Amino acid sequence: MNPEDFLKSLVDYEKQPTYNYDLTKFKQFLARLDAPQHKLHNVIHIGGTKGKGASAAIIASCLVQSGKSVGLFTSPHLSRINERIKINNSLIKNKDLAYYIKKIKTLTKREKGASPVKYRKLSGAKPIKNQEFHGARTFFETLTAIAFLHFVREKTDFAIFEVGLGGRLDATNVTNPIISVITKIGYDHTNLLGNKLSQIAIEKAGIIKPPPFPRPQVGKDKRGGKVIPISTRQEYSQLITIHQRSSVEQVIKRVAKKQRNKITFAEDQHNIRIVKQTIKGSHLRIAGQIGRFNAFLPLPGIHQVQNLLLALSVINELITMGFEIPVQAIQKGIRQTKLRGRFEVISNKPLVIFDCAHNRDSFEALQENIKTFKIRNFSLIFGCSRGKDITYALRKIFPKAKEVVLVKTDNPRAMIQTDIYSHARRYQKNITIAASVAHAIEYLKSKSQRNEKIIITGSFYLWQPSW
């Protein structure tokens, strides 16, 4: 069995979601691997609803350009599982995946007769049947453990982890970060995390850890050849976030106070002015605690500026701790940030744009990009998972399309096209059903005019490997 087949054979709650109340079993599993999560250097942990991946990618890129070795763990992947685990932008190799799987395979297989592990949802959310799995570690936990092992083995200077779902009970939340980050919190996974923003915020704020904090491993300053001393850790902010909706911010402040964390709000440290926006990215002028400089962010959309603000605040915190990160490295890091699937131009003739929007906030950002870049007279290819709130897309984006083609995502939780149609026909009269994204594109190309525009959105799982 190759690594990908083995990982796909495990229980996958990204495709069959539930929410486990207890990380104890996972910690016991990691203890049998000699607790690699406690051997990581300089962990940066990023939670929230929207912008986690972008913030993580920008931070990683800036650190790489400053000469650091940076491990990056993100989810989900678009075409290959290897995308989730990177060091300095290089995907983990199949031979390395195979090495770690061989190392832990006996700990991840189903054990006959073992005590069942019960999974259940939060109170207040829609009911989900309890499921039992005998001694099995999940797809996400196994990949998280592999990331721990890989980053420790390769001795990365930094390890950046994006939360998979929620925060408090996420597998990544067994680490001891030097900085925790919470991006914008909105409605997503409401059937698991709760229907109120305050409920969701409690789960997301679960990544805020109390002191004592791990001492950052700064190493030698290239300028002086000496280790930069760090005074008492209490002087530094442990939590970095943005100003949130009132109910969310109240929760974050309350949890941070309880956990004795000082909060840094990213907007208070830097100001970013958009000089010019293009479909390929934004030209920016940045002023703040790091300094004044120009930058180009190759992630289009005004919402990405908020993610850049968070990244800059993290970089500034690291500089305060003693890490050498020159402005030139930050500029280059921003310019060379790579993150696929975010309003990405897949083709120019015809213009095909893929955007992984799948909740209200991301649909709002997509609509703003459509308006900003004056994308009119476009066709929309849309598919989504069951349980996702697509109301905003139906009301605001569907009516702007000249035609909508409904497809089924490559996911067991996919919503059937006819079910989407029953909701969509109120907002769009010109609707077609296709078997797949590839069929939808071919259909639209066959009847297209010279300036045809196509937007594909609704789920990560609409991504095509050929892209």
C-alpha positions in Angstrom: 0.0 0.0 0.0 1.4 3.4 -1.0 1.4 6.2 1.6 -1.6 8.0 0.1 -3.7 4.8 0.0 -2.8 4.1 3.6 -3.7 7.6 4.7 -7.0 7.4 2.8 -7.9 4.2 4.5 -8.0 6.0 7.9 -11.1 7.6 9.4 -11.4 11.0 7.7 -13.5 13.6 9.6 -12.9 16.2 6.9 -15.2 14.1 4.8 -17.3 12.5 7.5 -17.2 15.3 10.2 -17.7 15.0 13.9 -15.9 16.7 16.8 -14.0 14.7 19.4 -14.2 16.0 22.9 -10.9 14.5 24.1 -7.3 14.8 23.0 -6.1 12.4 25.6 -6.0 9.4 23.2 -4.0 11.4 20.7 -1.5 12.5 23.4 -1.1 8.9 24.4 -0.5 8.0 20.8 2.2 10.7 20.5 3.8 9.5 23.7 4.4 6.2 22.0 6.3 8.2 19.4 8.4 9.9 22.1 6.2 13.0 22.1 7.6 14.8 19.0 5.2 17.8 19.6 7.3 18.8 22.6 10.6 18.8 20.6 9.5 21.3 17.9 11.4 24.6 17.7 9.4 27.9 17.8 5.9 26.8 17.1 3.4 29.3 15.6 -0.2 28.1 15.9 -2.9 29.7 13.7 -6.6 29.3 14.3 -9.7 31.2 13.2 -12.3 30.8 10.5 -11.0 32.8 7.5 -7.5 33.6 6.4 -5.6 30.9 8.3 -3.9 29.5 5.2 -3.0 32.9 3.8 -1.5 34.2 7.1 0.5 31.0 7.5 1.8 31.2 4.0 2.9 34.8 4.3 4.7 34.2 7.6 6.4 31.1 6.3 7.6 32.9 3.1 9.0 35.9 5.1 10.9 33.6 7.5 12.3 31.5 4.6 13.5 34.6 2.8 15.3 35.6 6.1 17.3 32.4 5.9 15.3 30.3 8.4 14.2 26.6 8.0 10.4 26.6 8.2 8.0 23.7 8.6 4.5 24.5 7.5 1.4 22.3 8.2 -1.8 23.3 6.5 -5.1 21.8 5.4 -6.9 20.7 3.3 -4.9 19.9 0.3 -6.0 20.6 -3.3 -4.5 17.7 -5.3 -1.9 15.9 -3.3 -1.7 15.0 0.4 2.0 16.0 0.3 0.9 19.7 0.0 -0.1 19.7 3.7 3.5 19.2 5.0 6.2 21.5 3.7 9.7 22.7 4.6 10.8 25.9 2.9 8.0 25.5 0.3 9.1 22.0 -0.6 6.4 19.3 -0.3 7.2 16.2 1.8 8.5 13.5 -0.4 6.6 10.2 -0.9 9.7 8.3 0.4 9.5 10.4 3.6 5.8 9.8 4.0 6.4 6.1 3.6 9.2 6.2 6.2 7.0 7.8 8.8 4.0 5.6 8.0 6.2 2.5 8.5 7.3 4.0 11.8 3.8 4.5 13.1 1.7 2.1 11.1 1.3 -0.4 13.9 -0.1 2.4 16.1 -2.6 3.7 13.5 -4.2 0.4 12.4 -7.5 -0.8 13.8 -6.9 -3.1 16.7 -9.4 -5.9 17.1 -11.1 -5.9 20.4 -9.8 -2.6 21.6 -12.0 -0.3 23.6 -14.1 1.9 21.3 -13.4 5.6 21.0 -16.6 7.6 21.1 -17.1 10.8 19.1 -19.8 13.3 19.7 -20.8 16.9 18.9 -21.0 20.1 21.0 -24.3 20.8 22.7 -26.5 23.2 20.8 -25.4 21.9 17.4 -27.4 19.6 15.1 -27.4 16.0 16.2 -24.9 13.6 14.7 -25.0 9.9 15.4 -22.2 8.7 17.7 -19.6 6.6 15.8 -17.2 4.1 17.2 -13.8 3.3 15.9 -11.7 0.6 17.5 -8.2 1.8 18.3 -7.9 3.8 15.1 -6.1 7.1 14.7 -7.7 9.4 12.2 -6.4 10.7 8.9 -5.9 14.2 10.3 -4.2 13.0 13.5 -1.9 10.8 11.6 -0.8 13.6 9.2 -0.4 15.9 12.2 1.9 13.3 13.9 3.9 12.9 10.6 4.4 16.7 10.5 5.7 16.7 14.1 8.1 13.9 13.3 9.2 15.4 10.0 9.9 18.9 11.4 11.8 17.4 14.4 13.9 15.1 12.2 14.7 18.0 9.8 15.4 20.3 12.7 13.4 23.2 11.4 13.9 26.6 13.0 10.2 27.2 13.0 7.1 25.1 12.8 3.9 26.7 11.7 0.6 24.8 12.2 -2.8 25.8 10.8 -5.7 24.5 12.9 -7.8 21.9 11.0 -11.2 22.4 12.7 -12.2 24.4 15.7 -9.2 24.8 17.9 -9.7 23.6 21.4 -9.9 19.9 20.4 -7.9 20.1 17.1 -5.0 17.7 16.8 -2.6 20.6 16.4 -3.5 21.9 19.8 -1.1 19.6 21.6 1.8 21.9 20.7 3.4 24.6 22.9 3.5 27.7 20.6 5.6 30.7 21.2 2.9 32.7 19.4 -0.8 31.9 18.9 -2.8 33.6 16.2 -6.5 33.9 15.7 -7.7 35.2 12.4 -11.2 36.4 11.6 -13.9 34.3 13.2 -17.2 33.7 11.4 -19.8 31.1 10.7 -18.5 27.7 9.6 -19.0 24.1 10.7 -22.0 25.3 12.7 -23.3 21.8 12.9 -20.2 20.9 14.9 -19.0 24.1 16.7 -22.4 25.7 17.4 -24.8 28.1 15.8 -23.7 31.2 17.7 -20.5 33.2 17.0 -19.8 33.2 20.7 -19.9 29.3 20.7 -17.6 29.2 17.7 -15.3 31.7 19.3 -14.9 29.6 22.5 -13.7 26.7 20.4 -11.4 28.8 18.3 -10.0 30.5 21.5 -9.1 27.1 22.8 -5.6 27.5 21.3 -4.7 30.2 23.7 -2.3 28.7 26.2 -1.4 29.9 29.7 2.2 30.6 30.7 4.9 29.5 31.3 5.7 30.0 27.7 8.5 28.0 25.9 11.6 30.0 25.5 12.1 30.9 21.8 15.2 29.4 20.3 16.8 32.4 18.7 20.3 31.1 18.0 23.1 33.4 16.9 22.7 36.9 15.6 24.5 37.1 12.3 25.6 40.6 13.0 27.3 40.1 16.3 27.7 36.3 16.6 26.1 36.4 20.0 22.9 35.0 21.4 20.4 37.8 21.9 19.2 37.8 25.5 15.4 37.6 26.0 14.1 39.2 29.2 11.1 37.8 31.1 8.6 36.2 28.7 5.7 38.1 30.2 6.8 41.3 28.4 5.8 39.8 25.1 2.4 39.3 23.5 1.5 35.6 23.2 -1.8 36.1 21.3 -2.1 38.0 18.0 -5.4 38.7 16.5 -7.5 41.3 14.8 -10.5 43.4 16.0 -13.4 41.0 15.7 -17.2 41.2 15.8 -18.2 42.3 19.3 -19.4 38.9 20.6 -16.3 37.2 19.3 -13.8 39.8 20.7 -15.4 39.6 24.1 -14.8 35.8 24.2 -11.2 36.2 23.0 -10.5 38.9 25.6 -12.1 36.8 28.4 -10.1 33.7 27.5 -6.9 35.6 27.1 -7.3 37.2 30.5 -8.1 33.8 32.1 -5.0 32.3 30.4 -2.9 35.4 31.4 -2.1 36.3 27.8 -1.5 39.8 26.6 -3.3 40.5 23.3 -1.8 42.3 20.3 -4.3 43.6 17.7 -2.6 43.5 14.3 -4.3 46.7 13.1 -2.7 48.6 15.9 0.9 47.9 14.7 0.8 48.5 11.0 -1.1 50.5 8.4 -1.4 49.2 4.9 -2.5 51.3 2.0 -3.5 49.7 -1.3 -1.8 51.6 -4.1 -3.1 49.4 -6.9 -5.2 46.2 -7.2 -4.9 43.7 -10.0 -6.3 40.3 -10.6 -2.8 39.0 -9.9 -2.4 40.8 -6.5 -2.1 44.1 -4.7 0.6 46.8 -4.7 0.9 48.1 -1.2 2.5 50.7 1.0 3.2 49.6 4.6 4.0 51.7 7.6 4.3 50.6 11.2 6.5 49.1 13.8 8.6 47.1 11.3 9.2 50.3 9.3 8.0 51.9 6.0 8.3 49.9 2.8 6.5 49.0 -0.4 5.3 45.4 -1.2 3.5 43.3 -3.7 1.1 40.6 -2.3 0.3 38.1 -5.0 -3.0 37.2 -3.4 -5.8 39.3 -4.9 -8.4 41.0 -2.8 -8.7 43.6 -0.1 -9.5 40.8 2.4 -5.9 39.5 2.0 -4.6 42.7 3.4 -6.1 41.7 6.8 -4.2 38.4 6.6 -1.0 40.4 5.8 -1.6 42.6 8.8 -1.6 39.4 11.0 1.5 38.1 9.4 3.3 41.4 9.9 2.4 41.4 13.5 3.8 37.9 14.0 7.0 38.9 12.2 7.2 42.0 14.4 6.8 39.9 17.5 9.6 37.6 16.4 11.9 40.5 15.8 11.1 41.7 19.3 12.0 38.3 20.6 15.4 38.6 18.9 15.1 36.9 15.6 16.8 38.7 12.7 14.3 39.3 9.9 15.4 42.2 7.7 12.8 44.4 5.9 14.2 43.2 2.5 13.5 39.6 3.5 9.9 40.6 4.5 9.4 42.4 1.2 10.7 39.4 -0.8 8.7 37.0 1.4 5.5 38.9 0.7 6.1 39.0 -3.0 7.0 35.3 -3.2 4.0 34.0 -1.1 2.5 31.0 -2.8 -1.1 29.9 -2.0 -3.2 28.2 -4.6 -6.9 28.2 -4.9 -7.6 31.7 -3.6 -9.2 33.6 -6.5 -6.6 32.0 -8.7 -6.6 32.5 -12.5 -6.4 29.0 -13.9 -6.7 30.0 -17.6 -6.7 33.3 -19.5 -8.4 32.3 -22.7 -11.1 31.7 -21.6 -10.7 33.4 -18.2 -11.2 30.7 -15.6 -10.9 31.6 -11.9 -11.0 29.1 -9.1 -11.9 30.3 -5.6 -12.2 27.9 -2.6 -14.9 30.0 -0.9 -17.2 27.8 1.1 -18.7 30.0 3.9 -20.4 33.4 4.2 -17.2 35.4 4.9 -15.3 33.8 2.0 -18.3 34.3 -0.3 -18.4 38.0 0.7 -14.7 38.2 -0.2 -15.4 36.5 -3.6 -18.2 39.0 -4.3 -16.0 41.9 -3.5 -13.3 40.6 -5.9 -15.9 40.2 -8.6 -16.9 43.8 -8.1 -13.3 45.1 -7.7 -12.0 43.5 -10.9 -15.2 44.3 -12.9 -15.9 40.6 -13.8 -19.2 40.9 -15.6 -21.2 38.5 -17.8 -19.5 35.4 -16.2 -20.7 31.8 -15.9 -20.6 30.2 -12.5 -19.6 26.5 -11.8 -20.8 25.7 -8.3 -20.7 22.7 -5.9 -20.6 22.4 -2.2 -20.8 20.0 0.8 -23.9 19.2 2.7 -24.3 21.3 5.8 -22.6 24.4 4.4 -24.4 27.7 4.6 -24.5 28.8 0.9 -27.3 31.4 1.4 -25.0 34.4 0.7 -23.7 32.8 -2.5 -27.2 32.1 -3.6 -28.5 35.6 -3.0 -25.5 37.7 -4.0 -23.4 35.7 -6.5 -25.8 33.5 -8.4 -28.0 36.4 -9.7 -24.9 38.1 -11.2 -24.0 35.0 -13.3 -25.4 34.7 -16.8 -25.6 30.9 -16.2 -24.9 28.6 -13.3 -23.7 25.0 -13.8 -24.1 22.8 -10.7 -21.7 20.0 -10.1 -21.0 17.4 -7.4 -17.8 17.8 -5.4 -15.3 14.8 -5.0 -16.3 14.3 -1.4 -18.7 11.8 0.4 -20.4 14.9 2.0 -21.1 16.4 -1.4 -24.5 18.0 -1.9 -26.3 16.5 -4.9 -26.8 18.9 -7.8 -30.6 18.6 -7.7 -30.6 19.5 -4.0 -28.6 22.7 -4.7 -31.0 23.4 -7.6 -34.0 23.3 -5.3 -32.5 26.2 -3.4 -30.9 28.0 -6.3 -33.8 28.3 -8.7 -35.3 31.1 -6.7 -32.2 33.3 -7.5 -31.1 32.1 -10.9 -33.3 30.9 -13.8 -30.5 29.7 -16.2 -29.2 26.6 -14.4 -27.6 23.5 -15.9 -26.4 20.4 -14.2 -23.1 18.7 -15.1 -21.5 15.5 -13.9 -18.2 17.1 -13.0 -16.1 20.4 -13.1 -14.4 19.1 -16.3 -17.7 18.4 -18.0 -19.0 21.8 -16.9 -15.9 23.6 -18.3 -16.2 21.8 -21.6 -19.9 22.6 -21.8 -19.3 26.3 -21.3 -16.4 26.4 -23.7 -18.5 24.7 -26.4 -21.0 27.6 -26.3 -18.7 30.4 -25.2 -18.0 33.7 -26.9 -14.5 35.1 -27.3 -14.6 36.9 -23.9 -16.1 34.1 -21.9 -15.4 34.3 -18.1 -15.9 31.3 -15.8 -15.7 31.3 -11.9 -15.6 28.0 -10.1 -16.4 28.1 -6.4 -18.1 26.5 -3.4 -15.6 24.0 -2.1 -11.9 23.0 -2.0 -13.0 19.7 -3.4 -13.8 21.3 -6.8 -10.1 21.6 -7.6 -8.8 19.7 -10.6 -5.4 17.9 -10.5 -4.7 19.0 -14.1 -4.5 22.6 -12.9 
